[in-house]
Every structure is written in structure tokens, then in C-alpha cells.
Amino acid sequence: MALDIQDPVPVKDGSSMTREEFHHSYLKPQKPVVLRGLWKKYPAYDKWTMDFFKKSMGNIEVGLFGNRKEDISKTLEVPNATMRFDEYLNLIEREPTDLRLFLFPVFKHKPELLKDFDYPEITKGYIKIPFMFFGPPKSIVRMHQDIDMSNVFLTQFHGRKRVVLFAPDQSDLLYRLPFNVHSIVDVDNPDYQTYPGLKYVKGMSTILEHGDTLFMPSGYWHHIEYLEGGFGLSVRTVANGVGMKLQGVWNLGGKRLIDRMMRSINDEKWFEYKKSVAFSRADKAISKFNSGNYENEFQGTNAATT
Ligand SMILES: O=C(O)CCC(=O)C(=O)O
């Protein structure tokens, strides 16, 4: 049985979308959308290539993360390798490896890159925190929510990426770990025996190409597969609604610290405890689903628990 993730994320012309239309149809109802060509009018659109980054900042050392799909207990806080940036770019053009450059603060290293783009009208009025992501072919960004629960605009500049999305109200059925923003399921190899909640989830998929901007509303789960070596830029804006904003602050200032502390005391035992909570929440969500109460009782409340 295949996971129910076939629904495509709608694709719209980003260059002609007005702020009003975006607010009314996507931001307010918190619906994902691919905005094709949203960043097209800026120099970065053509200028930012692999060669450009190799030449302009190839000599810096970058911290790289393994995809750690196999080790779901680990979080992505500490890089597990370093390399010269140009060597890393050569590597990801050449071959699959599991090393990704995650939340790369490229503009700290080279602030003049900020002159290569502006923020499209539809994102104006919000906080923007730009980060870049680089990854090799076949690498996987395991399923997670962004810890600050922000609205995210993820623009692809090079290579294609497959993205699977789930709304935040599916968190329990996705076996979200408490004190964490990761899920323990693998959407590419769904194990229904161990994770029966997966029979009930409903997601969406899309493939991003050069110039596509994916709008991911606050708290949306995302699983990403790099189909080719490539890179993208994410711009974050404040979370939607008071609940999501508070959740973001609590994730960053409370949960993350508790998780760190408990991991340092007994990582294995703490992980087993978190898994047991995830399983018990999923069982409850399945019962609600089977009794027909899922929509009424779970919709919109999951993100505020834990
Ligand atoms: O594109 C990537 O490599 C990861 C993007 C991501 O996870 C994010 O923007 O939260």
C-alpha cells in the first residue's frame, strides 16, 4: 500500500501573483503552493551557479551534516565533517555522498550576496532570515517541522528536489517525537506494521526546479530528496497565528534545552521515552480517526501539545 502523498502541491506563476491573492489563497488559509519564477527578476536567479560559488567563496571551510536517516535519535546540531567549500561543490556535482550543507549562513561569509536579490512583494512586511542549503544527489532531508514554526519560502537555484509535505495536524499520525521537531517514520519506505498511523496520513508532493519557490506554511512537515546535486535559498517569516508563534518560542527556548539536557544525561533512555510518547499519541489519534472524531478534535490542536 502506497502512502497517500500523491496530491500535487498547486503550481502558480509567482511573477504575476499579487500580495492580495497570495494572502487570501495561501497565507491566510495556510496552504502550500509552488510559486514559479517568484525570484526571477533578481540578479541571483542567473548569477548564482555552482561555478559562481566556487569562484567567489570556494576557499572558506564549511561544516557538513550526514543525512543520518539511519539514526533517527540524532539531531542536526553539530556538523560531522568540514571541507573547503569549492571541494564540497565539486563533490556534490560529481557523486552522491550523504554530506549536506544545512542552514548555511552564506551571507555572514559574503554579505555582498544580499545585493543579488530583494524580497518579493508578497513576502514584504515580515521578518526575513535567509539561509542556503546545499546537497548531493540522492541525499535525504528527513521529515521535520521547522523549529521556529515560521512560514518558509524555499527557492531552488540549481538541481531538482522532491518534497513531500504534511499539514501540522498530522503530527501524531506521523509519530512526532516530543521535545523535538522530527518524525520517526520513513515516508519512502512506510512500515505500516510498526507505524499503523501511516495508513491514515494524507500528504502532498512536488518537484522543485530552478526558479521554483515552495511556500511552506507554519509547522508544515517536510521530507526532501535531492534528485540532483544542487542548492536553494530559504527565507523565513514569522509563524502564523498566536498559537504557532508561542509554539515556535517554546520549541526554541524550552523544548530544545530540555531535550539537550536529557540527551546529555542518558541519550538512549530519553530517546526510548520519546518514542513511547510518540507511539501512544499515534494510537490515540488512530482511535479518534476510527471513531470519526479526528477532524473535530485534532484539527489545529496537535502543534500546540507536547
Ligand atoms: O532544502 C533543504 O536542503 C532543506 C530545507 C529545509 O528543511 C527547510 O527549509 O526547513
The ligand as a Tripos MOL2 file, in Angstrom:
@<TRIPOS>MOLECULE
LIG
   10     9     1     0     0
SMALL
NO_CHARGES

@<TRIPOS>ATOM
      1 O1         16.3910   22.1830    1.0750 O.co2     1 LIG1
      2 C1         16.9380   21.6420    2.0340 C.2       1 LIG1
      3 O2         18.0000   21.0260    1.9470 O.co2     1 LIG1
      4 C2         16.2810   21.6910    3.3890 C.3       1 LIG1
      5 C3         15.2670   22.7760    3.5320 C.3       1 LIG1
      6 C4         14.5770   22.7150    4.8510 C.2       1 LIG1
      7 O3         14.4950   21.7120    5.5090 O.2       1 LIG1
      8 C5         13.9570   23.9310    5.3860 C.2       1 LIG1
      9 O4         13.9280   24.9800    4.7340 O.co2     1 LIG1
     10 O5         13.4560   23.8430    6.5220 O.co2     1 LIG1
@<TRIPOS>BOND
     1     1     2 2
     2     2     3 1
     3     2     4 1
     4     4     5 1
     5     5     6 1
     6     6     7 2
     7     6     8 1
     8     8     9 2
     9     8    10 1
@<TRIPOS>SUBSTRUCTURE
     1 LIG1         1 GROUP 0 **** ****
